[in-house]
Amino acid sequence: MSGHSKWHNIQKTKGAADAKRSAAFTKIAREIIVAVKEGGSGDPNNNSRLATVIAKAKAVNMPNDNIKRTIDKALGAGNTDSYEAVTYEGYGPGGVAVIVEALTDNRQRTAPEVRHAFDKCNGNLGAIGCVSWSFDKKGVIVIDNEEGELDEETVMMDALDAGAADFEADGPALEITCDPDAFNDVVKALEEKGYSFVSAEVEMVPQNYITLSGEGDVKNMQKLIDMLEDSDDVQNVWHNWEND
């Protein structure tokens, strides 16, 4: 999930093909393995990074059995999976700021893949820090209210009581934002009140957005996002394209 028009992106994800869902599970499994190994624990109560990834996994309906199996695999003595986090930054068509977060076991494979996507879509891969200054890291939780069953004011009060910093009702989407350090506590408190999420993760949120007017730029920007997200190594693509 990335960029503006959160609900547009979520609807697209909800209707994704099984192959896309399977790819999402594979990427989250990689995040779980890294979180367990770096946190030294398979217990989300003692491993905040793992708790964050599990919230993301549940939001995309990754089965609990898959989550547990991946944690067990990461804890196994014979597990040799080793990934490192790498971030790439650059500009898409029309000067759209793009941040690419990857987990890779081979930088020599991932970097050329990312660079090729930018080059192919009339973008430019830049130096670290060239666009990240214009994004804020925030915990973002989205609740589906498409049927209008939830009272917005009640959800807002529950969110603020849980430690959220802000609440916004955007049509059928109720969006809650919080400090990244408070994310796990907010998620847990809302889950205990019976809420379920269509998206829950720590995101890079743009401070401002860019609208693309040219048809070619729009097509290239969408192609760039698709190419990056199709990469097995890419975990997240954040951008400031206002793609309503």
Rosetta silent file (secondary structure, phi, psi, omega in degrees, C-alpha in Angstrom):
SEQUENCE: MSGHSKWHNIQKTKGAADAKRSAAFTKIAREIIVAVKEGGSGDPNNNSRLATVIAKAKAVNMPNDNIKRTIDKALGAGNTDSYEAVTYEGYGPGGVAVIVEALTDNRQRTAPEVRHAFDKCNGNLGAIGCVSWSFDKKGVIVIDNEEGELDEETVMMDALDAGAADFEADGPALEITCDPDAFNDVVKALEEKGYSFVSAEVEMVPQNYITLSGEGDVKNMQKLIDMLEDSDDVQNVWHNWEND
SCORE:     score description
SCORE:     0.000 S_00000001
   1 L     0.000  131.449 -175.571    0.000    0.000    0.000 S_00000001
   2 L  -162.304  157.702  177.168    1.453    3.287   -0.986 S_00000001
   3 L    74.531 -166.841 -177.443    0.775    6.797   -2.112 S_00000001
   4 L   -85.215 -179.039 -179.662   -2.525    8.646   -1.910 S_00000001
   5 L    56.786   60.204 -177.840   -6.046    7.265   -2.413 S_00000001
   6 H   -53.473  -45.912 -174.917   -5.668    4.559    0.202 S_00000001
   7 H   -65.971  -36.397  176.761   -9.074    3.052   -0.460 S_00000001
   8 H   -58.342  -45.824 -179.506   -8.412    2.768   -4.205 S_00000001
   9 H   -66.595  -40.148 -178.875   -5.278    0.768   -3.487 S_00000001
  10 H   -66.327  -42.352  179.015   -6.971   -1.403   -0.879 S_00000001
  11 H   -60.808  -40.241  178.584   -9.864   -2.269   -3.184 S_00000001
  12 H   -62.622  -40.235  179.665   -7.371   -3.277   -5.855 S_00000001
  13 H   -68.554  -41.921 -178.782   -5.587   -5.485   -3.323 S_00000001
  14 H   -61.149  -32.555 -178.622   -8.812   -7.032   -2.037 S_00000001
  15 L   -95.398   13.001 -176.453   -9.696   -8.075   -5.563 S_00000001
  16 L   -67.196  154.417  178.566   -6.240   -9.364   -6.402 S_00000001
  17 L   -70.299  161.405  179.944   -5.733  -12.739   -8.001 S_00000001
  18 H   -57.469  -35.457 -179.328   -4.613  -15.712   -5.933 S_00000001
  19 H   -62.988  -40.415  178.316   -1.168  -15.451   -7.505 S_00000001
  20 H   -65.299  -41.357 -179.393   -0.804  -11.889   -6.218 S_00000001
  21 H   -64.513  -41.330  178.684   -1.983  -12.939   -2.765 S_00000001
  22 H   -62.018  -40.408  178.405    0.492  -15.803   -2.732 S_00000001
  23 H   -64.544  -38.624  178.838    3.300  -13.410   -3.675 S_00000001
  24 H   -63.985  -41.538  178.940    2.261  -11.079   -0.853 S_00000001
  25 H   -63.025  -40.475 -179.798    2.378  -13.972    1.618 S_00000001
  26 H   -62.333  -41.190 -179.880    5.848  -14.932    0.376 S_00000001
  27 H   -68.725  -40.375  178.928    7.125  -11.384    0.918 S_00000001
  28 H   -67.315  -36.716  177.140    5.606  -11.160    4.382 S_00000001
  29 H   -59.316  -38.771  177.826    7.108  -14.541    5.252 S_00000001
  30 H   -63.482  -40.225  177.900   10.518  -13.080    4.385 S_00000001
  31 H   -64.875  -38.338  179.604    9.808  -10.150    6.742 S_00000001
  32 H   -63.697  -44.058 -179.580    8.805  -12.572    9.498 S_00000001
  33 H   -60.161  -45.053  179.196   12.048  -14.528    9.116 S_00000001
  34 H   -64.180  -42.615 -178.533   14.116  -11.343    9.353 S_00000001
  35 H   -63.416  -41.105  179.474   12.111  -10.104   12.345 S_00000001
  36 H   -66.277  -45.858 -177.046   12.562  -13.384   14.233 S_00000001
  37 H   -67.346  -42.044 -178.270   16.284  -13.594   13.515 S_00000001
  38 H   -76.224  -31.436 -179.153   17.019   -9.961   14.326 S_00000001
  39 H   -86.156  -14.001  177.176   14.710   -9.875   17.349 S_00000001
  40 L    69.242   17.770 -178.565   15.993  -13.198   18.689 S_00000001
  41 L  -155.291  145.270  175.671   12.493  -14.379   19.564 S_00000001
  42 L   -96.695    7.549 -179.253    9.456  -15.964   17.952 S_00000001
  43 L  -102.176  113.026 -178.359    7.163  -14.404   20.557 S_00000001
  44 L   -61.295  -20.149  177.273    5.619  -11.114   19.351 S_00000001
  45 L   -70.521  -22.398  179.861    5.187  -10.054   22.981 S_00000001
  46 L  -113.339    6.360 -176.694    8.966  -10.000   23.285 S_00000001
  47 L  -141.999   95.551 -173.466    9.775   -8.958   19.726 S_00000001
  48 H   -63.813  -36.036  179.402    8.209   -5.666   18.645 S_00000001
  49 H   -64.880  -39.959  178.148    9.360   -5.949   15.044 S_00000001
  50 H   -64.493  -40.872  178.710    7.718   -9.366   14.762 S_00000001
  51 H   -59.840  -39.489  179.516    4.509   -7.985   16.270 S_00000001
  52 H   -64.193  -43.725 -179.145    4.497   -5.267   13.607 S_00000001
  53 H   -68.263  -38.553  179.222    4.918   -7.783   10.776 S_00000001
  54 H   -63.045  -38.740  176.610    2.227  -10.076   12.198 S_00000001
  55 H   -60.480  -41.914  177.855   -0.231   -7.151   12.218 S_00000001
  56 H   -64.398  -41.831 -179.586    0.561   -6.593    8.540 S_00000001
  57 H   -63.424  -44.456 -179.434    0.156  -10.320    7.819 S_00000001
  58 H   -64.725  -35.994 -178.240   -3.235  -10.515    9.513 S_00000001
  59 H   -64.326  -28.305  178.055   -4.479   -7.449    7.637 S_00000001
  60 L  -100.644   17.393  174.378   -3.939   -9.237    4.311 S_00000001
  61 L    63.917   33.519  172.634   -5.556  -12.419    5.677 S_00000001
  62 L   -69.632  124.659 -176.289   -2.403  -14.503    5.863 S_00000001
  63 L   -58.448  144.578  179.037   -3.526  -17.679    7.684 S_00000001
  64 H   -57.849  -35.145  178.783   -2.347  -18.110   11.268 S_00000001
  65 H   -62.131  -40.195  178.029   -0.907  -21.520   10.318 S_00000001
  66 H   -64.031  -42.200 -179.938    1.299  -19.856    7.698 S_00000001
  67 H   -62.169  -48.630 -178.476    2.484  -17.281   10.222 S_00000001
  68 H   -63.482  -42.007 -178.822    3.283  -19.925   12.842 S_00000001
  69 H   -62.905  -39.081  179.845    5.005  -22.189   10.307 S_00000001
  70 H   -68.561  -40.078  176.842    7.207  -19.316    9.131 S_00000001
  71 H   -62.064  -45.016  178.880    8.155  -18.401   12.709 S_00000001
  72 H   -61.512  -39.371  178.660    9.012  -22.037   13.432 S_00000001
  73 H   -63.267  -43.537 -179.407   11.093  -22.174   10.265 S_00000001
  74 H   -64.147  -32.382 -179.275   13.006  -19.040   11.274 S_00000001
  75 H   -80.886  -15.244 -176.213   13.700  -20.524   14.702 S_00000001
  76 L   -65.242  140.915 -177.486   14.909  -23.822   13.232 S_00000001
  77 L   -64.136  -27.385 -176.724   18.578  -24.624   13.640 S_00000001
  78 L   -89.331    0.648 -177.810   18.861  -25.633    9.996 S_00000001
  79 L   -75.622  122.793 -177.530   17.448  -22.409    8.597 S_00000001
  80 L  -113.936    7.972  178.120   20.062  -20.621    6.513 S_00000001
  81 L   -59.716  129.651 -179.624   17.886  -17.883    5.013 S_00000001
  82 L  -139.976  112.839 -178.514   19.760  -14.625    5.298 S_00000001
  83 L  -121.457  147.783  173.821   18.330  -11.349    4.065 S_00000001
  84 E  -120.392  146.711  179.128   19.478   -7.775    4.436 S_00000001
  85 E   -82.427  130.392  178.474   17.326   -4.671    4.254 S_00000001
  86 E  -133.209  135.796  178.722   18.195   -2.308    1.403 S_00000001
  87 E  -117.240  134.765  176.246   16.461    0.972    0.537 S_00000001
  88 E  -119.104  146.434  179.330   16.538    2.666   -2.865 S_00000001
  89 E  -132.755  149.075  179.023   15.303    6.170   -3.634 S_00000001
  90 E  -175.748 -167.658 -177.687   14.590    7.964   -6.846 S_00000001
  91 E  -123.292  133.695  173.947   12.195    9.861   -9.056 S_00000001
  92 L   -89.653 -170.793  177.330    9.456    8.508  -11.262 S_00000001
  93 H   -56.061  142.924  177.356    7.891   10.292  -14.246 S_00000001
  94 H    70.005   14.276  178.377    7.000   13.915  -13.588 S_00000001
  95 H    80.449   16.920  177.045    9.271   14.071  -10.553 S_00000001
  96 L   -63.184  130.119  178.776    7.234   11.677   -8.381 S_00000001
  97 E   -79.455  134.274 -176.514    9.275   10.739   -5.302 S_00000001
  98 E  -133.368  131.147  173.641    9.717    6.979   -4.887 S_00000001
  99 E  -118.055  129.794 -179.767   11.141    4.905   -2.023 S_00000001
 100 E  -117.408  120.252  177.462   11.757    1.198   -2.569 S_00000001
 101 E  -105.105  126.884 -177.265   12.292   -1.081    0.435 S_00000001
 102 E  -128.340  154.192  168.662   13.788   -4.477   -0.284 S_00000001
 103 E  -122.783  116.969 -172.557   14.906   -7.578    1.594 S_00000001
 104 E  -134.947  152.201  171.939   17.530   -9.399   -0.425 S_00000001
 105 L  -105.484    6.893 -179.455   20.073  -12.185   -0.206 S_00000001
 106 L  -158.262   94.652  179.916   21.907  -10.797   -3.242 S_00000001
 107 H   -59.908  -31.644 -177.902   22.399   -7.059   -3.759 S_00000001
 108 H   -67.539  -18.589  175.265   24.014   -7.746   -7.134 S_00000001
 109 H   -91.416  -42.776 -171.666   20.657   -9.066   -8.330 S_00000001
 110 H   -72.141  -46.943 -176.532   18.353   -6.555   -6.664 S_00000001
 111 H   -57.670  -48.452  178.168   20.068   -3.256   -7.488 S_00000001
 112 H   -63.155  -34.102  177.649   20.128   -3.796  -11.291 S_00000001
 113 H   -61.215  -47.353 -178.769   16.473   -4.925  -11.172 S_00000001
 114 H   -66.138  -44.565 -179.610   15.423   -1.743   -9.406 S_00000001
 115 H   -61.958  -41.103  179.782   17.553    0.469  -11.642 S_00000001
 116 H   -60.406  -41.598  179.723   16.141   -1.206  -14.768 S_00000001
 117 H   -61.576  -45.538  178.704   12.575   -0.479  -13.616 S_00000001
 118 H   -62.502  -46.118 -178.314   13.343    3.220  -13.119 S_00000001
 119 H   -63.217  -40.715 -176.421   15.162    3.476  -16.465 S_00000001
 120 H   -66.966  -26.514 -172.495   12.428    1.620  -18.342 S_00000001
 121 L  -111.402   25.756  176.476    9.691    3.926  -17.020 S_00000001
 122 L    62.646   38.758  176.489   11.312    7.315  -17.602 S_00000001
 123 L  -119.119 -178.028  179.539   12.481    7.638  -13.997 S_00000001
 124 E  -139.223  126.456  173.803   15.825    8.073  -12.287 S_00000001
 125 E   -78.899  128.905 -176.215   17.344    6.112   -9.436 S_00000001
 126 E  -113.761 -168.225  179.912   18.988    8.565   -7.047 S_00000001
 127 L   -83.944  156.726  176.743   21.174    8.601   -3.955 S_00000001
 128 L   -59.287  130.294 -179.973   19.975    7.576   -0.508 S_00000001
 129 L    98.869   -7.656 -174.809   18.255   10.552    1.083 S_00000001
 130 L   -69.161  -26.655  178.524   17.274   12.254   -2.159 S_00000001
 131 L  -128.562  -18.557 -174.094   13.523   11.890   -1.468 S_00000001
 132 H   -61.880  -22.782  178.693   13.100   10.314    1.990 S_00000001
 133 H   -62.760  -21.646 -176.809   13.314   13.764    3.612 S_00000001
 134 H   -97.630   14.450  177.075    9.859   14.489    2.180 S_00000001
 135 E  -123.149  152.043  173.788    8.229   11.453    3.855 S_00000001
 136 E  -117.696  136.573  176.741    7.281   10.790    7.485 S_00000001
 137 E   -81.549  123.642 -178.606    7.330    7.327    9.034 S_00000001
 138 E  -141.489  149.688  168.797    3.929    6.605   10.582 S_00000001
 139 E   -79.040  128.729 -178.491    1.882    3.682   11.775 S_00000001
 140 E  -127.036  124.220 -179.018   -1.164    3.487    9.496 S_00000001
 141 E  -123.783  128.389 -179.267   -4.209    1.347   10.245 S_00000001
 142 E  -120.016  129.759  179.038   -7.201    1.199    7.914 S_00000001
 143 E  -111.867  134.369 -179.982  -10.608   -0.179    8.880 S_00000001
 144 E   -79.489  119.564  174.927  -13.221   -1.078    6.254 S_00000001
 145 L  -124.424   36.431 -175.976  -16.513    0.748    6.786 S_00000001
 146 L   -60.662  -33.308 -179.581  -17.897    0.169    3.302 S_00000001
 147 L   -85.811   -6.403  178.743  -21.193   -1.079    4.724 S_00000001
 148 L    71.063   22.574 -177.022  -21.449    1.868    7.104 S_00000001
 149 L   -78.361  -21.736 -176.420  -21.870   -0.405   10.124 S_00000001
 150 L   -96.385  139.016  174.889  -19.317    1.431   12.273 S_00000001
 151 L   -81.676  119.006 -173.652  -19.968    4.747   13.969 S_00000001
 152 H   -58.821  -40.826 -178.297  -17.109    7.032   12.920 S_00000001
 153 H   -66.061  -37.477  178.311  -17.063    8.972   16.179 S_00000001
 154 H   -65.171  -44.494  178.739  -16.899    5.767   18.227 S_00000001
 155 H   -61.711  -42.847 -179.893  -14.003    4.442   16.128 S_00000001
 156 H   -60.283  -46.261 -179.065  -12.220    7.792   16.453 S_00000001
 157 H   -65.825  -40.476  177.829  -12.567    7.816   20.255 S_00000001
 158 H   -62.734  -39.950 -179.415  -11.448    4.185   20.511 S_00000001
 159 H   -66.775  -45.622 -179.753   -8.437    4.961   18.323 S_00000001
 160 H   -65.954  -38.956  176.214   -7.433    8.037   20.290 S_00000001
 161 H   -62.483  -30.706 -179.227   -7.899    6.149   23.574 S_00000001
 162 H   -77.480  -11.601  178.817   -5.604    3.448   22.172 S_00000001
 163 L   111.809   10.096  178.729   -2.869    6.027   21.603 S_00000001
 164 L   -69.244  155.250  179.770   -3.456    7.056   17.988 S_00000001
 165 L   -95.332  -28.050 -175.544   -2.348   10.512   16.875 S_00000001
 166 E  -154.621  158.491  179.530   -4.943   11.135   14.178 S_00000001
 167 E  -141.661  136.720  178.340   -8.130    9.771   12.619 S_00000001
 168 E  -141.587  129.962  175.406   -9.610   10.408    9.184 S_00000001
 169 E   -96.600  111.029 -177.925  -12.810    9.099    7.602 S_00000001
 170 E  -115.520   82.393 -177.212  -12.171    8.879    3.856 S_00000001
 171 L    64.654 -125.529 -178.814  -15.385    7.500    2.378 S_00000001
 172 L   -79.227   -3.274 -178.569  -15.552    3.782    3.181 S_00000001
 173 E  -106.420  129.907  174.096  -12.077    3.798    4.739 S_00000001
 174 E  -105.068  112.754 -173.470  -11.413    4.801    8.339 S_00000001
 175 E  -107.185  125.744 -178.908   -7.720    5.668    8.569 S_00000001
 176 E  -114.793  131.393  176.635   -5.886    5.801   11.872 S_00000001
 177 E  -121.083  151.249 -178.613   -2.327    7.097   12.160 S_00000001
 178 E  -153.105  168.491  173.637    0.071    6.881   15.071 S_00000001
 179 L   -64.038  138.983 -179.644    3.703    7.193   16.048 S_00000001
 180 H   -54.013  -34.949 -179.361    5.631    4.107   14.816 S_00000001
 181 H   -69.647  -20.008 -179.667    6.697    3.346   18.398 S_00000001
 182 H   -97.401   -4.227 -171.849    3.035    3.215   19.455 S_00000001
 183 H   -54.076  -52.399 -175.876    1.898    1.093   16.500 S_00000001
 184 H   -62.897  -37.946  179.201    1.856   -2.317   18.204 S_00000001
 185 H   -67.485  -39.582  179.447    0.039   -0.980   21.272 S_00000001
 186 H   -66.585  -44.849  178.483   -2.591    0.743   19.137 S_00000001
 187 H   -58.744  -47.859 -178.587   -3.135   -2.385   17.020 S_00000001
 188 H   -61.880  -43.725 -178.888   -3.476   -4.578   20.102 S_00000001
 189 H   -64.200  -40.047 -179.937   -5.916   -2.202   21.816 S_00000001
 190 H   -71.944  -37.218  176.185   -8.125   -1.964   18.725 S_00000001
 191 H   -62.144  -39.388  179.682   -8.051   -5.731   18.178 S_00000001
 192 H   -65.946  -22.474  176.912   -9.190   -6.212   21.767 S_00000001
 193 L   -89.663    2.499  174.605  -12.181   -3.971   20.977 S_00000001
 194 L    94.737    6.548  179.976  -13.084   -6.272   18.090 S_00000001
 195 L   -80.844  145.658  171.555  -11.838   -4.258   15.142 S_00000001
 196 L  -120.576  157.876 -170.655  -10.284   -5.930   12.109 S_00000001
 197 L  -121.541  149.249  172.069   -8.107   -4.175    9.547 S_00000001
 198 L   -98.507  -12.691  175.504   -7.705   -4.161    5.788 S_00000001
 199 E  -157.852  134.723  178.072   -4.268   -2.588    6.147 S_00000001
 200 E  -155.625  104.689  178.157   -1.969   -2.234    9.142 S_00000001
 201 E  -164.139  167.191  175.126    1.702   -1.386    8.835 S_00000001
 202 E   -86.515  121.211 -172.662    4.358    1.220    9.425 S_00000001
 203 E  -118.260  162.867  169.200    4.478    3.316    6.262 S_00000001
 204 E   -97.516  108.468 -173.599    6.453    6.120    4.697 S_00000001
 205 E  -100.569  125.384 -178.707    3.778    8.810    4.309 S_00000001
 206 E   -65.502  145.134  175.128    4.403   11.684    1.867 S_00000001
 207 L   -80.735  -21.992  176.615    4.313   15.241    3.158 S_00000001
 208 L  -152.121  164.733 -175.052    2.898   16.387   -0.192 S_00000001
 209 L  -124.051  156.293  178.371    1.577   14.799   -3.366 S_00000001
 210 E  -118.691  134.400  175.513    2.133   15.179   -7.097 S_00000001
 211 L  -101.932  131.351  177.977   -0.586   14.905   -9.751 S_00000001
 212 L   -98.204  126.394 -177.365    0.430   13.614  -13.167 S_00000001
 213 L   -98.261  -30.991 -178.208   -1.483   15.172  -16.051 S_00000001
 214 L   -76.870  136.057 -179.479    0.158   13.544  -19.049 S_00000001
 215 H   -60.409  -37.634  179.876   -1.211   10.161  -20.134 S_00000001
 216 H   -65.330  -41.756  178.826    2.304    8.904  -20.827 S_00000001
 217 H   -64.212  -41.619  179.284    3.509    9.852  -17.353 S_00000001
 218 H   -61.365  -46.342 -179.638    0.504    8.158  -15.741 S_00000001
 219 H   -63.944  -42.613 -179.869    1.117    4.934  -17.694 S_00000001
 220 H   -66.809  -37.644  179.974    4.837    4.964  -16.939 S_00000001
 221 H   -66.053  -43.728  178.018    4.268    5.623  -13.237 S_00000001
 222 H   -64.462  -38.794  178.497    1.834    2.726  -12.943 S_00000001
 223 H   -64.232  -40.678  178.857    4.237    0.526  -14.901 S_00000001
 224 H   -60.998  -46.822  179.153    7.095    1.505  -12.576 S_00000001
 225 H   -60.507  -45.316 -178.597    5.074    0.561   -9.487 S_00000001
 226 H   -62.932  -43.981 -179.604    4.018   -2.743  -11.068 S_00000001
 227 H   -62.566  -43.010 -179.366    7.561   -3.645  -12.128 S_00000001
 228 H   -66.925  -45.448 -177.296    8.959   -2.887   -8.679 S_00000001
 229 H   -69.288  -22.950  178.006    6.190   -4.721   -6.820 S_00000001
 230 H   -76.037  -14.318  178.406    6.597   -7.750   -9.107 S_00000001
 231 L   -71.995  132.156  179.184   10.183   -8.145   -7.901 S_00000001
 232 L   -61.299  -29.091 -174.835   10.535  -10.922   -5.319 S_00000001
 233 L   -83.581  -22.184 -175.978   13.030   -8.802   -3.385 S_00000001
 234 E   -81.601  124.984  179.959   10.923   -5.636   -3.120 S_00000001
 235 E   -93.479  -44.475 -176.809    8.811   -5.441    0.031 S_00000001
 236 E  -141.897  145.300  172.540    7.300   -1.962   -0.229 S_00000001
 237 E  -124.695  113.751  178.696    7.042    0.832   -2.760 S_00000001
 238 E  -107.607  141.233 -179.181    6.188    4.243   -1.284 S_00000001
 239 E  -154.376  168.692 -179.678    5.511    7.255   -3.487 S_00000001
 240 L  -115.224   32.244  174.971    3.814   10.644   -3.528 S_00000001
 241 E   -81.657  123.467  177.287    1.752   10.175   -6.691 S_00000001
 242 L   -85.513   92.839 -171.764   -1.819   11.293   -6.147 S_00000001
 243 L  -104.545   54.243  176.096   -3.435    8.521   -8.151 S_00000001
 244 L   -68.957    0.000    0.000   -7.163    9.060   -7.569 S_00000001
